[in-house]
């Protein structure tokens, strides 16, 4: 991205205004950031030259600079409010910045020359050094708005030449004199300053180009994300309708309502029914992920009896656990009822994920234990199994999307890899956390911890209310 001449503004697209506005925003932001640094430099210059030269001139210079600095500060506060479509306001701001730059540069140049005139011929180290410092400061910090930098460097360069050329004009020295050495040194310094300004200008433009590319990539990424979310939502909803019909038909056949299923067909029908359930579960998980990403996941918050929640979770998953030849037991520690805030259907979904994983990764004949215990101001709900366990270093995979500990084709149990990620999002939404402890080959304990509702003991039947994140 480059600085744009005000005469090159394209009213049809607005793009040059955007670039110019970015330039002056960066310029005034830098000016504001270096405000106190500049004040320290100007004050030190005033005190030094006032002590050794003319105090009245010094403080007159400082007063003029303060007026210019105040104007700069006012401009810096107004620029952030400008919009790309405010063409006249942007042009007016550019004019004010250039005018104030001319005034402040003129004050510095006149003061440096006035100090030089009070010194003997050839002894102008102090004013030349001040001009050099001012020019170097402009080269390093004014490159955001190239016209301001050009104005300052031009005026400082003219002042350099006025000081050294006036000495040569008055004395008319030989080429081997110190005055000519001073002249050529000034030429070299001016070249150095111009080179520095070009280096900083190129770096600034390169950074802006990279920032522009990042913004464009960000916009493309956002557009792709929206398209992806819409596609997933549409496809999932379109799949759900025929799948519901298929699953309902298969369940009707398996129930015998349409007559006895021939023996050769029973296994195939049961297999189709199981696979339709898996597909329905996958679609529901994908839809939940899409809703979470879009901030549209809805919850119904109410007061929940933890003991009843655990018993309901066991009852709902008893058939699934039995299908894996695993027993399920209850381990509720403590007689007093415990209440929490949450969505019972979503928390049942979390427990179902934990129980199904425990059953899938348990050895035949093993036991899955579901229970709870108080942990200070929180209640821990846990699911313990006696299965294969989880290797160390797998925590990221356990709660990541579309990830399983054994993702090979020969893995022990199937699944989408979405359940624990969804569970984590649900638990964290209600101010809790989910984690696990595991010993490879001996089993795992997955648990969630949620804050106990202190005042809920007297109000266990508080009605649920709808709540939506995002």
C-alpha positions as semicolon CSV with decimal commas, in nm:
position;residue;x (nm);y (nm);z (nm)
1;X;0,000;0,000;0,000
2;X;0,136;0,342;-0,092
3;X;0,062;0,697;0,003
4;X;-0,178;0,864;-0,237
5;X;-0,166;1,215;-0,373
6;X;-0,491;1,399;-0,286
7;X;-0,526;1,477;-0,656
8;X;-0,542;1,108;-0,733
9;X;-0,853;1,036;-0,529
10;X;-1,094;0,816;-0,718
11;X;-1,448;0,917;-0,625
12;X;-1,599;0,617;-0,802
13;X;-1,445;0,343;-0,589
14;X;-1,340;0,513;-0,267
15;X;-1,030;0,289;-0,246
16;X;-0,771;0,572;-0,262
17;X;-0,960;0,756;0,012
18;X;-0,933;0,443;0,224
19;X;-0,559;0,433;0,166
20;X;-0,509;0,803;0,229
21;X;-0,726;0,787;0,540
22;X;-0,519;0,493;0,666
23;X;-0,201;0,695;0,604
24;X;-0,316;0,998;0,800
25;X;-0,459;0,780;1,077
26;X;-0,124;0,608;1,117
27;X;0,056;0,944;1,096
28;X;-0,154;1,114;1,362
29;X;-0,147;0,804;1,583
30;X;0,234;0,810;1,575
31;X;0,230;1,186;1,637
32;X;0,012;1,134;1,944
33;X;0,225;0,844;2,070
34;X;0,546;1,052;2,052
35;X;0,394;1,366;2,202
36;X;0,587;1,365;2,529
37;X;0,910;1,256;2,362
38;X;0,890;1,561;2,134
39;X;0,812;1,790;2,427
40;X;1,122;1,671;2,610
41;X;1,337;1,738;2,301
42;X;1,192;2,087;2,242
43;X;1,223;2,181;2,610
44;X;1,585;2,065;2,625
45;X;1,662;2,263;2,308
46;X;1,498;2,575;2,452
47;X;1,688;2,556;2,781
48;X;2,024;2,485;2,616
49;X;2,006;2,757;2,353
50;X;1,841;3,002;2,589
51;X;2,128;2,967;2,833
52;X;2,407;3,007;2,577
53;X;2,236;3,244;2,330
54;X;1,918;3,453;2,351
55;X;1,660;3,351;2,619
56;X;1,381;3,558;2,463
57;X;1,429;3,399;2,122
58;X;1,440;3,055;2,282
59;X;1,113;3,094;2,469
60;X;0,945;3,256;2,168
61;X;1,044;2,950;1,968
62;X;0,912;2,717;2,241
63;X;0,581;2,905;2,255
64;X;0,536;2,875;1,877
65;X;0,614;2,503;1,891
66;X;0,360;2,451;2,171
67;X;0,090;2,613;1,955
68;X;0,177;2,377;1,667
69;X;0,182;2,080;1,904
70;X;-0,160;2,172;2,041
71;X;-0,293;2,188;1,686
72;X;-0,136;1,847;1,612
73;X;-0,306;1,704;1,920
74;X;-0,645;1,838;1,811
75;X;-0,600;1,689;1,465
76;X;-0,492;1,354;1,610
77;X;-0,815;1,336;1,810
78;X;-1,035;1,422;1,511
79;X;-0,882;1,184;1,255
80;X;-1,007;0,854;1,408
81;X;-1,368;0,974;1,362
82;X;-1,328;1,017;0,986
83;X;-1,503;0,772;0,753
84;X;-1,384;0,672;0,402
85;X;-1,688;0,830;0,237
86;X;-1,625;1,174;0,396
87;X;-1,425;1,302;0,099
88;X;-1,434;1,672;0,186
89;X;-1,347;1,610;0,549
90;X;-1,050;1,395;0,450
91;X;-0,924;1,657;0,204
92;X;-0,964;1,928;0,470
93;X;-0,777;1,716;0,722
94;X;-0,491;1,664;0,475
95;X;-0,471;2,040;0,420
96;X;-0,464;2,110;0,795
97;X;-0,193;1,850;0,855
98;X;0,027;1,990;0,577
99;X;-0,031;2,349;0,695
100;X;0,057;2,265;1,055
101;X;0,362;2,072;0,934
102;X;0,479;2,377;0,741
103;X;0,432;2,603;1,044
104;X;0,616;2,379;1,289
105;X;0,899;2,306;1,041
106;X;0,928;2,677;0,961
107;X;0,959;2,760;1,334
108;X;1,236;2,503;1,379
109;X;1,422;2,617;1,068
110;X;1,402;2,990;1,150
111;X;1,519;2,927;1,506
112;X;1,813;2,711;1,390
113;X;1,921;2,979;1,139
114;X;1,882;3,255;1,401
115;X;2,110;3,063;1,637
116;X;2,362;3,012;1,356
117;X;2,366;3,386;1,283
118;X;2,471;3,456;1,642
119;X;2,776;3,229;1,604
120;X;3,107;3,297;1,434
121;X;3,157;3,171;1,078
122;X;3,206;2,795;1,066
123;X;3,108;2,735;1,428
124;X;2,754;2,607;1,374
125;X;2,766;2,266;1,535
126;X;2,466;2,327;1,765
127;X;2,210;2,452;1,505
128;X;2,326;2,196;1,247
129;X;2,292;1,919;1,501
130;X;1,941;2,038;1,593
131;X;1,843;2,033;1,227
132;X;1,995;1,688;1,185
133;X;1,802;1,555;1,489
134;X;1,476;1,708;1,362
135;X;1,528;1,565;1,013
136;X;1,617;1,219;1,147
137;X;1,309;1,225;1,371
138;X;1,094;1,312;1,068
139;X;1,253;1,037;0,856
140;X;1,186;0,776;1,126
141;X;0,840;0,884;1,240
142;X;0,667;1,078;0,960
143;X;0,687;0,815;0,684
144;X;0,319;0,719;0,730
145;X;0,211;1,039;0,551
146;X;0,467;1,098;0,278
147;X;0,373;1,461;0,209
148;X;0,439;1,564;0,568
149;X;0,775;1,389;0,555
150;X;0,865;1,560;0,224
151;X;0,772;1,904;0,361
152;X;0,983;1,860;0,673
153;X;1,288;1,714;0,499
154;X;1,275;1,980;0,227
155;X;1,258;2,268;0,476
156;X;1,530;2,121;0,695
157;X;1,748;2,063;0,388
158;X;1,705;2,426;0,279
159;X;1,801;2,541;0,628
160;X;2,112;2,321;0,620
161;X;2,217;2,485;0,292
162;X;2,137;2,839;0,411
163;X;2,368;2,799;0,712
164;X;2,668;2,645;0,533
165;X;2,636;2,834;0,202
166;X;2,609;3,170;0,379
167;X;2,945;3,105;0,544
168;X;3,104;3,016;0,210
169;X;2,945;3,321;0,046
170;X;3,076;3,557;0,315
171;X;3,430;3,415;0,350
172;X;3,491;3,289;-0,007
173;X;3,736;3,026;0,121
174;X;3,962;2,789;-0,074
175;X;3,832;2,441;-0,154
176;X;4,063;2,290;0,107
177;X;3,915;2,495;0,394
178;X;3,704;2,365;0,682
179;X;3,402;2,554;0,550
180;X;3,398;2,346;0,234
181;X;3,446;2,033;0,447
182;X;3,142;2,140;0,647
183;X;2,947;2,196;0,321
184;X;3,027;1,850;0,182
185;X;2,956;1,693;0,520
186;X;2,611;1,851;0,515
187;X;2,553;1,713;0,165
188;X;2,644;1,367;0,288
189;X;2,418;1,404;0,594
190;X;2,128;1,508;0,371
191;X;2,183;1,203;0,152
192;X;2,190;0,986;0,465
193;X;1,863;1,135;0,588
194;X;1,690;1,085;0,253
195;X;1,811;0,725;0,241
196;X;1,682;0,663;0,596
197;X;1,345;0,812;0,510
198;X;1,315;0,588;0,202
199;X;1,402;0,279;0,408
200;X;1,135;0,355;0,669
201;X;0,884;0,445;0,397
202;X;0,940;0,113;0,218
203;X;0,908;-0,082;0,543
204;X;0,583;0,097;0,624
205;X;0,436;0,032;0,280
206;X;0,541;-0,331;0,291
207;X;0,375;-0,374;0,630
208;X;0,056;-0,212;0,499
209;X;0,055;-0,443;0,198
210;X;0,089;-0,743;0,427
211;X;-0,188;-0,609;0,651
212;X;-0,410;-0,559;0,346
213;X;-0,347;-0,917;0,236
214;X;-0,427;-1,043;0,586
215;X;-0,752;-0,847;0,586
216;X;-0,849;-0,987;0,245
217;X;-0,763;-1,339;0,359
218;X;-0,963;-1,284;0,676
219;X;-1,267;-1,174;0,474
220;X;-1,235;-1,476;0,245
221;X;-1,202;-1,702;0,548
222;X;-1,513;-1,552;0,708
223;X;-1,707;-1,593;0,383
224;X;-1,591;-1,954;0,353
225;X;-1,685;-2,019;0,715
226;X;-2,034;-1,879;0,664
227;X;-2,078;-2,081;0,344
228;X;-1,952;-2,394;0,518
229;X;-2,187;-2,345;0,812
230;X;-2,484;-2,284;0,583
231;X;-2,395;-2,588;0,372
232;X;-2,359;-2,816;0,676
233;X;-2,683;-2,689;0,825
234;X;-2,874;-2,731;0,499
235;X;-2,736;-3,075;0,422
236;X;-2,787;-3,196;0,779
237;X;-3,149;-3,081;0,786
238;X;-3,214;-3,231;0,442
239;X;-3,064;-3,563;0,554
240;X;-3,256;-3,567;0,878
241;X;-3,600;-3,571;0,713
242;X;-3,560;-3,886;0,498
243;X;-3,350;-4,052;0,769
244;X;-3,629;-4,007;1,021
245;X;-3,866;-4,178;0,781
246;X;-3,620;-4,461;0,718
247;X;-3,550;-4,513;1,087
248;X;-3,921;-4,504;1,171
249;X;-3,994;-4,765;0,905
250;X;-3,714;-4,991;1,029
251;X;-3,831;-4,961;1,390
252;X;-4,184;-5,046;1,278
253;X;-4,057;-5,355;1,098
254;X;-3,842;-5,463;1,396
255;X;-4,138;-5,422;1,633
256;X;-4,337;-5,683;1,436
257;X;-4,626;-5,444;1,378
258;X;-4,616;-5,527;1,006
259;X;-4,584;-5,896;1,062
260;X;-4,306;-6,132;1,158
261;X;-3,975;-6,058;0,994
262;X;-3,835;-6,360;0,807
263;X;-3,533;-6,510;0,984
264;X;-3,289;-6,449;0,692
265;X;-3,384;-6,078;0,697
266;X;-3,372;-6,014;1,070
267;X;-2,999;-5,953;1,096
268;X;-3,000;-5,721;0,794
269;X;-3,295;-5,520;0,925
270;X;-3,139;-5,490;1,270
271;X;-2,808;-5,385;1,117
272;X;-2,982;-5,122;0,906
273;X;-3,164;-4,996;1,214
274;X;-2,840;-4,964;1,412
275;X;-2,667;-4,782;1,128
276;X;-2,961;-4,544;1,089
277;X;-2,930;-4,464;1,461
278;X;-2,557;-4,397;1,419
279;X;-2,623;-4,173;1,121
280;X;-2,894;-3,984;1,312
281;X;-2,651;-3,936;1,601
282;X;-2,384;-3,805;1,364
283;X;-2,626;-3,557;1,206
284;X;-2,735;-3,432;1,548
285;X;-2,372;-3,388;1,656
286;X;-2,283;-3,199;1,339
287;X;-2,583;-2,971;1,385
288;X;-2,482;-2,907;1,747
289;X;-2,128;-2,816;1,641
290;X;-2,262;-2,583;1,373
291;X;-2,492;-2,412;1,624
292;X;-2,209;-2,370;1,873
293;X;-1,982;-2,214;1,611
294;X;-2,258;-1,975;1,507
295;X;-2,346;-1,888;1,868
296;X;-2,698;-2,023;1,816
297;X;-2,691;-2,315;2,058
298;X;-3,004;-2,286;2,274
299;X;-3,036;-2,407;2,631
300;X;-3,327;-2,436;2,872
301;X;-3,188;-2,344;3,212
302;X;-3,350;-2,474;3,527
303;X;-3,281;-2,628;3,868
304;X;-3,164;-2,989;3,845
305;X;-3,152;-3,258;4,112
306;X;-2,813;-3,421;4,054
307;X;-2,914;-3,756;4,202
308;X;-3,218;-3,779;3,977
309;X;-3,004;-3,673;3,679
310;X;-2,764;-3,961;3,740
311;X;-3,041;-4,217;3,781
312;X;-3,210;-4,097;3,463
313;X;-2,879;-4,115;3,273
314;X;-2,829;-4,474;3,389
315;X;-3,182;-4,573;3,289
316;X;-3,154;-4,410;2,947
317;X;-2,824;-4,580;2,865
318;X;-2,889;-4,920;3,021
319;X;-2,974;-5,081;2,686
320;X;-2,664;-4,941;2,515
321;X;-2,435;-5,060;2,794
322;X;-2,594;-5,406;2,799
323;X;-2,541;-5,437;2,424
324;X;-2,166;-5,414;2,492
325;X;-2,187;-5,689;2,757
326;X;-2,103;-5,440;3,032
327;X;-2,283;-5,375;3,361
328;X;-2,370;-5,027;3,486
329;X;-2,392;-4,934;3,854
330;X;-2,474;-4,629;4,064
331;X;-2,237;-4,468;4,316
332;X;-2,405;-4,161;4,468
333;X;-2,200;-4,046;4,766
334;X;-2,394;-3,853;5,028
335;X;-2,760;-3,863;5,127
336;X;-2,842;-3,492;5,099
337;X;-2,985;-3,382;4,770
338;X;-2,770;-3,154;4,556
339;X;-2,907;-2,905;4,305
340;X;-2,736;-2,730;4,016
341;X;-2,833;-2,485;3,742
342;X;-2,838;-2,626;3,390
343;X;-3,027;-2,781;3,103
344;X;-3,117;-3,133;3,203
345;X;-3,148;-3,257;2,844
346;X;-2,805;-3,120;2,753
347;X;-2,643;-3,258;3,067
348;X;-2,803;-3,594;2,993
349;X;-2,641;-3,566;2,652
350;X;-2,304;-3,511;2,821
351;X;-2,352;-3,810;3,052
352;X;-2,468;-4,022;2,757
353;X;-2,144;-3,941;2,576
354;X;-1,938;-4,031;2,882
355;X;-2,131;-4,354;2,948
356;X;-2,127;-4,466;2,583
357;X;-1,750;-4,410;2,564
358;X;-1,702;-4,603;2,888
359;X;-1,909;-4,892;2,752
360;X;-1,738;-4,895;2,411
361;X;-1,390;-4,905;2,558
362;X;-1,461;-5,148;2,840
363;X;-1,368;-5,514;2,835
364;X;-1,655;-5,762;2,816
365;X;-1,797;-5,836;3,158
366;X;-1,665;-5,509;3,296
367;X;-1,852;-5,252;3,499
368;X;-1,930;-4,886;3,429
369;X;-1,998;-4,681;3,743
370;X;-2,189;-4,355;3,738
371;X;-2,193;-4,143;4,051
372;X;-2,129;-3,811;4,220
373;X;-1,955;-3,656;4,520
374;X;-1,926;-3,308;4,665
375;X;-1,602;-3,118;4,604
376;X;-1,636;-2,805;4,820
377;X;-1,872;-2,566;4,643
378;X;-1,892;-2,796;4,338
379;X;-2,042;-3,133;4,265
380;X;-1,838;-3,385;4,069
381;X;-2,035;-3,624;3,847
382;X;-1,816;-3,910;3,729
383;X;-1,827;-4,212;3,499
384;X;-1,569;-4,480;3,578
385;X;-1,487;-4,781;3,361
386;X;-1,249;-5,077;3,375
387;X;-1,148;-5,060;3,011
388;X;-0,843;-5,007;2,793
389;X;-0,752;-4,666;2,934
390;X;-0,611;-4,363;2,756
391;X;-0,242;-4,314;2,669
392;X;-0,056;-4,019;2,817
393;X;-0,043;-3,707;2,602
394;X;-0,386;-3,768;2,450
395;X;-0,581;-3,499;2,635
396;X;-0,598;-3,273;2,328
397;X;-0,737;-3,553;2,113
398;X;-1,002;-3,652;2,367
399;X;-1,178;-3,314;2,353
400;X;-1,093;-3,216;1,995
401;X;-1,341;-3,228;1,708
402;X;-1,350;-3,533;1,477
403;X;-1,073;-3,691;1,681
404;X;-1,042;-4,023;1,858
405;X;-0,756;-4,175;2,054
406;X;-0,728;-4,461;1,806
407;X;-0,812;-4,319;1,465
408;X;-0,689;-4,619;1,269
409;X;-0,914;-4,835;1,057
410;X;-0,879;-5,114;1,314
411;X;-0,989;-4,907;1,613
412;X;-1,178;-5,086;1,887
413;X;-1,493;-4,875;1,872
414;X;-1,659;-4,652;1,618
415;X;-1,777;-4,298;1,662
416;X;-1,770;-3,951;1,512
417;X;-1,518;-3,795;1,749
418;X;-1,760;-3,510;1,823
419;X;-1,923;-3,621;2,146
420;X;-1,660;-3,511;2,398
421;X;-1,600;-3,181;2,220
422;X;-1,971;-3,104;2,238
423;X;-1,977;-3,215;2,601
424;X;-1,692;-2,979;2,686
425;X;-1,875;-2,685;2,526
426;X;-2,196;-2,764;2,716
427;X;-2,028;-2,805;3,055
428;X;-1,820;-2,488;3,018
429;X;-2,130;-2,293;2,920
430;X;-2,273;-2,366;3,266
431;X;-1,952;-2,260;3,441
432;X;-1,816;-2,611;3,490
433;X;-1,526;-2,815;3,365
434;X;-1,478;-3,163;3,223
435;X;-1,167;-3,376;3,257
436;X;-1,048;-3,732;3,316
437;X;-0,795;-3,953;3,490
438;X;-0,679;-4,271;3,323
439;X;-0,437;-4,560;3,365
440;X;-0,354;-4,747;3,046
441;X;-0,493;-5,099;3,058
442;X;-0,687;-5,043;3,382
443;X;-0,956;-4,793;3,296
444;X;-1,058;-4,428;3,303
445;X;-1,266;-4,189;3,509
446;X;-1,434;-3,904;3,323
447;X;-1,590;-3,635;3,537
448;X;-1,764;-3,302;3,519
449;X;-1,763;-3,043;3,798
450;X;-2,046;-2,791;3,827
451;X;-2,119;-2,526;4,093
452;X;-2,373;-2,629;4,356
453;X;-2,686;-2,415;4,373
454;X;-2,696;-2,310;4,741
455;X;-3,051;-2,175;4,745
456;X;-3,209;-2,452;4,540
457;X;-3,288;-2,695;4,821
458;X;-3,613;-2,514;4,895
459;X;-3,695;-2,460;4,527
460;X;-3,625;-2,790;4,351
461;X;-3,909;-2,744;4,102
462;X;-3,815;-2,400;3,968
463;X;-3,954;-2,371;3,615
464;X;-3,707;-2,379;3,329
465;X;-3,651;-2,071;3,118
466;X;-3,514;-2,047;2,767
467;X;-3,165;-1,909;2,723
468;X;-2,948;-1,873;2,414
469;X;-2,580;-1,795;2,393
470;X;-2,439;-1,555;2,141
